[in-house]
């Protein structure tokens, strides 16, 4: 058999094998970590993102979601993202701000007037521009923001004035902006992972907690509370991240596909909180617990103290305050 004839028979088979090999080389089974439990809005959004990415890529890319701190706490997942051991994560901005202080500006007390206003701030170009610094400063790529609801306070004891929080052990997410706020209030901020919060409030390990309306209602933190202070004192942003090392190895087309789909589902998280937060607060009011609404005047000088500290740590605060004023 001549070479040309042999090649004509073998080449299509070899070419097909080559195409399959190249295709599988670019296929990716992504792993995405979160601290939130399976029923949580963030976790559901992560699952929906994975399903749409699989469909859009013709099954070439899949996403396995690891909720409930299965891959570690946020600091550990951030380290995994930096080394490329973890592909993706939905993390609170808390952990990002511990590494890139400018993101602490997003926790400015009373920057947002309400949950809808919080969404408009996070969707602003100014907020999105902050993400540009992440690859160089943190080794991750930020593809957009989600959020939880505005922050409220659940207390075992009656709270009439900010002075009633003085010396109280108050559970917080472990990051500097919120720690500085409660130090200024005079409370004793106590970092604690989410799974430990219910029992800690029940047995008096903490006197109060900083929490959003969704979890106050769904995880029944009101069970062991006298007072729910509806203060709306702070936003609680979330960010969708991809390891910069993983990102570098993706094609331009895959980057665009992942960016578009993830941003869509992160944006949907914002829409969900805007739609549902008022209902959760109404449900909490229906428990018969004392529910008090307070505003910025309740915290007196604590807000000014926080601004003085963070205007130096986070220069972006000035621009974000302007965005907040322009988007009221």
KEROZA-497432 format. One record per residue (C-alpha): z, x, y; residue number from 1; residue in one letter. Coordinates in nm, 2 decimals, padded with zeros to 4 digits. Layout:
+--------+--------+--------+------+------+
!      Z !      X !      Y ! resi ! resn !
+--------+--------+--------+------+------+
!      Z !      X !      Y !  NUM !    a !
...
+--------+--------+--------+------+------+
//
This chain:
+--------+--------+--------+------+------+
!      Z !      X !      Y ! resi ! resn !
+--------+--------+--------+------+------+
!  00.00 !  00.00 !  00.00 !    1 !    x !
! -00.10 !  00.14 !  00.34 !    2 !    x !
!  00.16 !  00.22 !  00.60 !    3 !    x !
!  00.03 ! -00.03 !  00.85 !    4 !    x !
!  00.04 ! -00.31 !  00.59 !    5 !    x !
!  00.39 ! -00.21 !  00.48 !    6 !    x !
!  00.51 ! -00.21 !  00.84 !    7 !    x !
!  00.36 ! -00.55 !  00.90 !    8 !    x !
!  00.58 ! -00.69 !  00.62 !    9 !    x !
!  00.90 ! -00.49 !  00.69 !   10 !    x !
!  00.90 ! -00.50 !  01.08 !   11 !    x !
!  00.97 ! -00.87 !  01.12 !   12 !    x !
!  01.27 ! -00.85 !  00.88 !   13 !    x !
!  01.40 ! -00.54 !  01.05 !   14 !    x !
!  01.35 ! -00.69 !  01.39 !   15 !    x !
!  01.54 ! -01.00 !  01.29 !   16 !    x !
!  01.83 ! -00.79 !  01.16 !   17 !    x !
!  01.82 ! -00.60 !  01.49 !   18 !    x !
!  01.84 ! -00.92 !  01.70 !   19 !    x !
!  02.13 ! -01.04 !  01.49 !   20 !    x !
!  02.31 ! -00.71 !  01.52 !   21 !    x !
!  02.26 ! -00.70 !  01.90 !   22 !    x !
!  02.37 ! -01.07 !  01.93 !   23 !    x !
!  02.69 ! -01.01 !  01.74 !   24 !    x !
!  02.77 ! -00.70 !  01.93 !   25 !    x !
!  02.79 ! -00.91 !  02.25 !   26 !    x !
!  02.97 ! -01.20 !  02.09 !   27 !    x !
!  03.34 ! -01.20 !  02.18 !   28 !    x !
!  03.65 ! -01.37 !  02.05 !   29 !    x !
!  03.87 ! -01.38 !  02.36 !   30 !    x !
!  04.25 ! -01.41 !  02.35 !   31 !    x !
!  04.41 ! -01.60 !  02.64 !   32 !    x !
!  04.79 ! -01.59 !  02.70 !   33 !    x !
!  05.03 ! -01.82 !  02.89 !   34 !    x !
!  05.40 ! -01.88 !  02.92 !   35 !    x !
!  05.36 ! -02.26 !  02.92 !   36 !    x !
!  05.41 ! -02.48 !  02.62 !   37 !    x !
!  05.12 ! -02.66 !  02.44 !   38 !    x !
!  05.15 ! -03.00 !  02.63 !   39 !    x !
!  05.16 ! -02.83 !  02.97 !   40 !    x !
!  04.87 ! -02.89 !  03.21 !   41 !    x !
!  04.79 ! -02.52 !  03.23 !   42 !    x !
!  04.77 ! -02.48 !  02.85 !   43 !    x !
!  04.55 ! -02.79 !  02.82 !   44 !    x !
!  04.32 ! -02.64 !  03.09 !   45 !    x !
!  04.30 ! -02.31 !  02.90 !   46 !    x !
!  04.20 ! -02.50 !  02.59 !   47 !    x !
!  03.94 ! -02.70 !  02.77 !   48 !    x !
!  03.80 ! -02.37 !  02.93 !   49 !    x !
!  03.77 ! -02.22 !  02.58 !   50 !    x !
!  03.59 ! -02.52 !  02.44 !   51 !    x !
!  03.34 ! -02.53 !  02.73 !   52 !    x !
!  03.28 ! -02.15 !  02.71 !   53 !    x !
!  03.21 ! -02.18 !  02.34 !   54 !    x !
!  02.96 ! -02.47 !  02.40 !   55 !    x !
!  02.79 ! -02.29 !  02.69 !   56 !    x !
!  02.75 ! -01.97 !  02.49 !   57 !    x !
!  02.61 ! -02.15 !  02.19 !   58 !    x !
!  02.92 ! -02.05 !  01.99 !   59 !    x !
!  02.88 ! -01.68 !  02.07 !   60 !    x !
!  03.21 ! -01.67 !  02.26 !   61 !    x !
!  03.53 ! -01.83 !  02.16 !   62 !    x !
!  03.88 ! -01.84 !  02.31 !   63 !    x !
!  04.20 ! -01.85 !  02.12 !   64 !    x !
!  04.49 ! -01.97 !  02.34 !   65 !    x !
!  04.84 ! -01.83 !  02.29 !   66 !    x !
!  05.09 ! -02.06 !  02.47 !   67 !    x !
!  05.47 ! -02.04 !  02.50 !   68 !    x !
!  05.50 ! -01.67 !  02.55 !   69 !    x !
!  05.36 ! -01.59 !  02.20 !   70 !    x !
!  05.22 ! -01.27 !  02.34 !   71 !    x !
!  05.53 ! -01.19 !  02.55 !   72 !    x !
!  05.65 ! -01.27 !  02.90 !   73 !    x !
!  05.42 ! -01.25 !  03.20 !   74 !    x !
!  05.51 ! -00.88 !  03.27 !   75 !    x !
!  05.42 ! -00.79 !  02.92 !   76 !    x !
!  05.09 ! -00.99 !  02.93 !   77 !    x !
!  05.00 ! -00.82 !  03.26 !   78 !    x !
!  05.04 ! -00.48 !  03.09 !   79 !    x !
!  04.83 ! -00.60 !  02.80 !   80 !    x !
!  04.56 ! -00.71 !  03.04 !   81 !    x !
!  04.57 ! -00.37 !  03.22 !   82 !    x !
!  04.52 ! -00.18 !  02.89 !   83 !    x !
!  04.26 ! -00.43 !  02.76 !   84 !    x !
!  04.48 ! -00.53 !  02.47 !   85 !    x !
!  04.47 ! -00.89 !  02.61 !   86 !    x !
!  04.14 ! -01.04 !  02.73 !   87 !    x !
!  04.26 ! -01.32 !  02.96 !   88 !    x !
!  04.57 ! -01.50 !  03.09 !   89 !    x !
!  04.68 ! -01.78 !  03.32 !   90 !    x !
!  04.98 ! -01.64 !  03.50 !   91 !    x !
!  05.19 ! -01.74 !  03.78 !   92 !    x !
!  05.13 ! -01.55 !  04.10 !   93 !    x !
!  05.49 ! -01.44 !  04.07 !   94 !    x !
!  05.40 ! -01.15 !  03.83 !   95 !    x !
!  05.09 ! -01.06 !  04.04 !   96 !    x !
!  05.30 ! -01.04 !  04.36 !   97 !    x !
!  05.54 ! -00.80 !  04.18 !   98 !    x !
!  05.25 ! -00.56 !  04.16 !   99 !    x !
!  05.05 ! -00.66 !  04.47 !  100 !    x !
!  05.30 ! -00.77 !  04.74 !  101 !    x !
!  05.03 ! -00.94 !  04.96 !  102 !    x !
!  05.03 ! -01.23 !  04.71 !  103 !    x !
!  05.39 ! -01.29 !  04.80 !  104 !    x !
!  05.26 ! -01.46 !  05.12 !  105 !    x !
!  05.15 ! -01.75 !  04.90 !  106 !    x !
!  05.52 ! -01.83 !  04.85 !  107 !    x !
!  05.60 ! -01.87 !  05.22 !  108 !    x !
!  05.86 ! -02.14 !  05.26 !  109 !    x !
!  05.71 ! -02.46 !  05.40 !  110 !    x !
!  05.36 ! -02.32 !  05.43 !  111 !    x !
!  05.23 ! -02.64 !  05.27 !  112 !    x !
!  05.33 ! -02.98 !  05.40 !  113 !    x !
!  05.26 ! -03.15 !  05.07 !  114 !    x !
!  05.09 ! -03.10 !  04.74 !  115 !    x !
!  04.74 ! -03.18 !  04.87 !  116 !    x !
!  04.78 ! -02.94 !  05.15 !  117 !    x !
!  04.89 ! -02.67 !  04.90 !  118 !    x !
!  04.56 ! -02.73 !  04.72 !  119 !    x !
!  04.36 ! -02.68 !  05.04 !  120 !    x !
!  04.53 ! -02.36 !  05.11 !  121 !    x !
!  04.46 ! -02.22 !  04.77 !  122 !    x !
!  04.10 ! -02.32 !  04.79 !  123 !    x !
!  04.05 ! -02.14 !  05.12 !  124 !    x !
!  03.84 ! -01.83 !  05.16 !  125 !    x !
!  04.14 ! -01.65 !  05.29 !  126 !    x !
!  04.34 ! -01.71 !  04.97 !  127 !    x !
!  04.03 ! -01.63 !  04.75 !  128 !    x !
!  03.98 ! -01.30 !  04.94 !  129 !    x !
!  04.31 ! -01.18 !  04.81 !  130 !    x !
!  04.17 ! -01.18 !  04.46 !  131 !    x !
!  03.93 ! -00.90 !  04.56 !  132 !    x !
!  04.21 ! -00.64 !  04.56 !  133 !    x !
!  04.32 ! -00.71 !  04.20 !  134 !    x !
!  04.08 ! -00.49 !  04.00 !  135 !    x !
!  04.18 ! -00.17 !  04.19 !  136 !    x !
!  04.54 ! -00.25 !  04.25 !  137 !    x !
!  04.63 ! -00.43 !  03.92 !  138 !    x !
!  04.36 ! -00.36 !  03.67 !  139 !    x !
!  04.26 ! -00.73 !  03.64 !  140 !    x !
!  03.99 ! -00.96 !  03.77 !  141 !    x !
!  04.10 ! -01.29 !  03.94 !  142 !    x !
!  03.87 ! -01.58 !  03.89 !  143 !    x !
!  04.05 ! -01.85 !  04.08 !  144 !    x !
!  04.37 ! -02.03 !  04.14 !  145 !    x !
!  04.55 ! -02.32 !  03.98 !  146 !    x !
!  04.91 ! -02.43 !  04.06 !  147 !    x !
!  05.21 ! -02.62 !  03.95 !  148 !    x !
!  05.38 ! -02.86 !  04.18 !  149 !    x !
!  05.59 ! -02.78 !  04.49 !  150 !    x !
!  05.94 ! -02.65 !  04.42 !  151 !    x !
!  06.24 ! -02.87 !  04.41 !  152 !    x !
!  06.61 ! -02.80 !  04.33 !  153 !    x !
!  06.81 ! -02.96 !  04.05 !  154 !    x !
!  07.19 ! -02.92 !  04.08 !  155 !    x !
!  07.48 ! -03.00 !  03.85 !  156 !    x !
!  07.70 ! -03.06 !  04.16 !  157 !    x !
!  07.64 ! -03.28 !  04.47 !  158 !    x !
!  07.44 ! -03.11 !  04.74 !  159 !    x !
!  07.49 ! -03.23 !  05.09 !  160 !    x !
!  07.40 ! -02.92 !  05.30 !  161 !    x !
!  07.25 ! -02.58 !  05.23 !  162 !    x !
!  07.60 ! -02.45 !  05.24 !  163 !    x !
!  07.67 ! -02.63 !  04.92 !  164 !    x !
!  07.43 ! -02.39 !  04.75 !  165 !    x !
!  07.64 ! -02.09 !  04.86 !  166 !    x !
!  07.74 ! -01.87 !  04.57 !  167 !    x !
!  07.58 ! -02.11 !  04.32 !  168 !    x !
!  07.40 ! -01.95 !  04.02 !  169 !    x !
!  07.05 ! -02.08 !  04.07 !  170 !    x !
!  06.78 ! -02.02 !  03.81 !  171 !    x !
!  06.46 ! -01.88 !  03.95 !  172 !    x !
!  06.13 ! -01.73 !  03.81 !  173 !    x !
!  06.18 ! -01.35 !  03.83 !  174 !    x !
!  05.99 ! -01.24 !  04.14 !  175 !    x !
!  06.09 ! -01.11 !  04.48 !  176 !    x !
!  05.97 ! -01.38 !  04.73 !  177 !    x !
!  06.18 ! -01.66 !  04.57 !  178 !    x !
!  06.47 ! -01.42 !  04.51 !  179 !    x !
!  06.47 ! -01.32 !  04.88 !  180 !    x !
!  06.45 ! -01.69 !  04.98 !  181 !    x !
!  06.76 ! -01.79 !  04.78 !  182 !    x !
!  06.95 ! -01.48 !  04.89 !  183 !    x !
!  06.90 ! -01.59 !  05.25 !  184 !    x !
!  07.02 ! -01.94 !  05.16 !  185 !    x !
!  07.34 ! -01.78 !  05.02 !  186 !    x !
!  07.28 ! -01.88 !  04.66 !  187 !    x !
!  07.30 ! -01.63 !  04.36 !  188 !    x !
!  06.94 ! -01.63 !  04.23 !  189 !    x !
!  06.94 ! -01.59 !  03.85 !  190 !    x !
!  06.62 ! -01.50 !  03.68 !  191 !    x !
!  06.57 ! -01.69 !  03.35 !  192 !    x !
!  06.28 ! -01.76 !  03.12 !  193 !    x !
!  06.17 ! -02.13 !  03.10 !  194 !    x !
!  06.27 ! -02.19 !  02.73 !  195 !    x !
!  06.64 ! -02.11 !  02.82 !  196 !    x !
!  06.67 ! -02.33 !  03.12 !  197 !    x !
!  06.77 ! -02.67 !  02.97 !  198 !    x !
!  07.06 ! -02.53 !  02.77 !  199 !    x !
!  07.17 ! -02.30 !  03.06 !  200 !    x !
!  07.19 ! -02.61 !  03.29 !  201 !    x !
!  07.36 ! -02.81 !  03.02 !  202 !    x !
!  07.64 ! -02.56 !  02.94 !  203 !    x !
!  07.69 ! -02.45 !  03.30 !  204 !    x !
!  07.55 ! -02.10 !  03.26 !  205 !    x !
!  07.36 ! -02.19 !  03.58 !  206 !    x !
!  07.47 ! -02.43 !  03.85 !  207 !    x !
!  07.12 ! -02.53 !  03.97 !  208 !    x !
!  06.75 ! -02.46 !  03.90 !  209 !    x !
!  06.44 ! -02.41 !  04.11 !  210 !    x !
!  06.17 ! -02.62 !  03.94 !  211 !    x !
!  05.86 ! -02.84 !  03.99 !  212 !    x !
!  05.86 ! -03.22 !  03.95 !  213 !    x !
!  05.65 ! -03.21 !  03.63 !  214 !    x !
!  05.90 ! -03.01 !  03.43 !  215 !    x !
!  06.20 ! -03.18 !  03.59 !  216 !    x !
!  06.06 ! -03.50 !  03.45 !  217 !    x !
!  05.90 ! -03.40 !  03.12 !  218 !    x !
!  06.17 ! -03.16 !  03.01 !  219 !    x !
!  06.45 ! -03.39 !  03.13 !  220 !    x !
!  06.63 ! -03.13 !  03.34 !  221 !    x !
!  06.78 ! -03.43 !  03.52 !  222 !    x !
!  06.99 ! -03.50 !  03.21 !  223 !    x !
!  07.25 ! -03.25 !  03.33 !  224 !    x !
!  07.22 ! -03.29 !  03.71 !  225 !    x !
!  07.41 ! -03.47 !  03.97 !  226 !    x !
!  07.15 ! -03.42 !  04.25 !  227 !    x !
!  06.78 ! -03.36 !  04.26 !  228 !    x !
!  06.69 ! -03.21 !  04.60 !  229 !    x !
!  06.33 ! -03.30 !  04.68 !  230 !    x !
!  06.27 ! -03.01 !  04.92 !  231 !    x !
!  05.90 ! -02.92 !  04.86 !  232 !    x !
!  06.01 ! -02.58 !  04.99 !  233 !    x !
!  05.75 ! -02.36 !  04.83 !  234 !    x !
!  05.41 ! -02.36 !  04.66 !  235 !    x !
!  05.38 ! -02.23 !  04.30 !  236 !    x !
!  05.03 ! -02.09 !  04.25 !  237 !    x !
!  04.88 ! -01.98 !  03.92 !  238 !    x !
!  04.58 ! -01.74 !  03.88 !  239 !    x !
!  04.32 ! -01.71 !  03.60 !  240 !    x !
!  04.29 ! -01.34 !  03.51 !  241 !    x !
!  04.05 ! -01.13 !  03.29 !  242 !    x !
!  04.13 ! -00.77 !  03.20 !  243 !    x !
!  03.92 ! -00.54 !  03.42 !  244 !    x !
!  03.85 ! -00.32 !  03.11 !  245 !    x !
!  03.72 ! -00.63 !  02.92 !  246 !    x !
!  03.52 ! -00.75 !  03.23 !  247 !    x !
!  03.35 ! -00.41 !  03.26 !  248 !    x !
!  03.20 ! -00.45 !  02.91 !  249 !    x !
!  03.05 ! -00.79 !  02.97 !  250 !    x !
!  02.70 ! -00.86 !  03.07 !  251 !    x !
!  02.62 ! -01.00 !  03.41 !  252 !    x !
!  02.52 ! -01.33 !  03.25 !  253 !    x !
!  02.85 ! -01.35 !  03.06 !  254 !    x !
!  03.05 ! -01.27 !  03.38 !  255 !    x !
!  02.88 ! -01.55 !  03.57 !  256 !    x !
!  02.93 ! -01.80 !  03.29 !  257 !    x !
!  03.30 ! -01.71 !  03.24 !  258 !    x !
!  03.36 ! -01.71 !  03.62 !  259 !    x !
!  03.20 ! -02.05 !  03.67 !  260 !    x !
!  03.37 ! -02.22 !  03.38 !  261 !    x !
!  03.72 ! -02.08 !  03.43 !  262 !    x !
!  03.71 ! -02.16 !  03.81 !  263 !    x !
!  03.61 ! -02.51 !  03.73 !  264 !    x !
!  03.91 ! -02.57 !  03.50 !  265 !    x !
!  04.15 ! -02.39 !  03.73 !  266 !    x !
!  04.03 ! -02.62 !  04.01 !  267 !    x !
!  04.09 ! -02.91 !  03.78 !  268 !    x !
!  04.46 ! -02.80 !  03.74 !  269 !    x !
!  04.50 ! -02.83 !  04.12 !  270 !    x !
!  04.34 ! -03.18 !  04.12 !  271 !    x !
!  04.58 ! -03.29 !  03.84 !  272 !    x !
!  04.89 ! -03.19 !  04.03 !  273 !    x !
!  04.77 ! -03.35 !  04.35 !  274 !    x !
!  04.71 ! -03.67 !  04.16 !  275 !    x !
!  05.03 ! -03.68 !  03.95 !  276 !    x !
!  05.31 ! -03.52 !  04.14 !  277 !    x !
!  05.41 ! -03.83 !  04.34 !  278 !    x !
!  05.44 ! -04.02 !  04.01 !  279 !    x !
!  05.66 ! -03.77 !  03.85 !  280 !    x !
!  05.90 ! -03.77 !  04.15 !  281 !    x !
!  05.91 ! -04.15 !  04.14 !  282 !    x !
!  06.00 ! -04.13 !  03.77 !  283 !    x !
!  06.28 ! -03.89 !  03.85 !  284 !    x !
!  06.41 ! -04.13 !  04.11 !  285 !    x !
!  06.42 ! -04.40 !  03.85 !  286 !    x !
!  06.67 ! -04.21 !  03.64 !  287 !    x !
!  06.96 ! -04.32 !  03.86 !  288 !    x !
!  07.04 ! -03.97 !  03.96 !  289 !    x !
!  07.11 ! -03.88 !  04.33 !  290 !    x !
!  06.77 ! -03.79 !  04.48 !  291 !    x !
!  06.77 ! -03.65 !  04.83 !  292 !    x !
!  06.47 ! -03.56 !  05.04 !  293 !    x !
!  06.51 ! -03.27 !  05.28 !  294 !    x !
!  06.28 ! -03.07 !  05.50 !  295 !    x !
!  06.27 ! -02.72 !  05.66 !  296 !    x !
!  06.57 ! -02.79 !  05.89 !  297 !    x !
!  06.79 ! -02.82 !  05.58 !  298 !    x !
!  06.76 ! -02.44 !  05.52 !  299 !    x !
!  06.84 ! -02.34 !  05.87 !  300 !    x !
!  06.79 ! -01.96 !  05.93 !  301 !    x !
!  06.69 ! -01.88 !  05.57 !  302 !    x !
!  06.32 ! -01.94 !  05.64 !  303 !    x !
!  06.32 ! -01.71 !  05.95 !  304 !    x !
!  06.49 ! -01.44 !  05.74 !  305 !    x !
!  06.23 ! -01.47 !  05.47 !  306 !    x !
!  05.94 ! -01.45 !  05.73 !  307 !    x !
!  06.09 ! -01.14 !  05.89 !  308 !    x !
!  06.10 ! -00.97 !  05.55 !  309 !    x !
!  05.77 ! -01.07 !  05.41 !  310 !    x !
!  05.56 ! -01.04 !  05.73 !  311 !    x !
!  05.60 ! -00.67 !  05.67 !  312 !    x !
!  05.56 ! -00.67 !  05.30 !  313 !    x !
!  05.26 ! -00.91 !  05.29 !  314 !    x !
!  05.03 ! -00.87 !  05.60 !  315 !    x !
!  04.82 ! -01.16 !  05.46 !  316 !    x !
!  05.10 ! -01.39 !  05.56 !  317 !    x !
!  04.96 ! -01.42 !  05.92 !  318 !    x !
!  04.61 ! -01.52 !  05.81 !  319 !    x !
!  04.75 ! -01.77 !  05.55 !  320 !    x !
!  04.97 ! -01.93 !  05.81 !  321 !    x !
!  04.66 ! -01.98 !  06.02 !  322 !    x !
!  04.48 ! -02.14 !  05.73 !  323 !    x !
!  04.77 ! -02.37 !  05.67 !  324 !    x !
!  04.77 ! -02.48 !  06.03 !  325 !    x !
!  04.39 ! -02.53 !  06.02 !  326 !    x !
!  04.40 ! -02.74 !  05.70 !  327 !    x !
!  04.68 ! -02.97 !  05.77 !  328 !    x !
+--------+--------+--------+------+------+
//
